[in-house]
Amino acid sequence: MAGSSIEWTELTWNPTTGCSKLSAGCKFCYAEVMSRRL
């Protein structure tokens, strides 16, 4: 979990990581770039 600057919570957690390219619409998806950061 990571600390958060959101005023109504102290910690955040994202259980989803990575992505699977399913269509041509995935070509410019931000999730692929974000998944490399995790």
C-alpha positions, 0 to 999 in steps of 0.5 A: 500500500502507498500513502495518499494525499486524498483527504478522505483516506490514508492509504491506497492499493491497486490490486490490478497490474499489467495489461493484455492487448485485446484490440487495435484500441490498445495501441495508445493505452496508458496502462501498458506504460503504467504497468512497467512502473510497478 
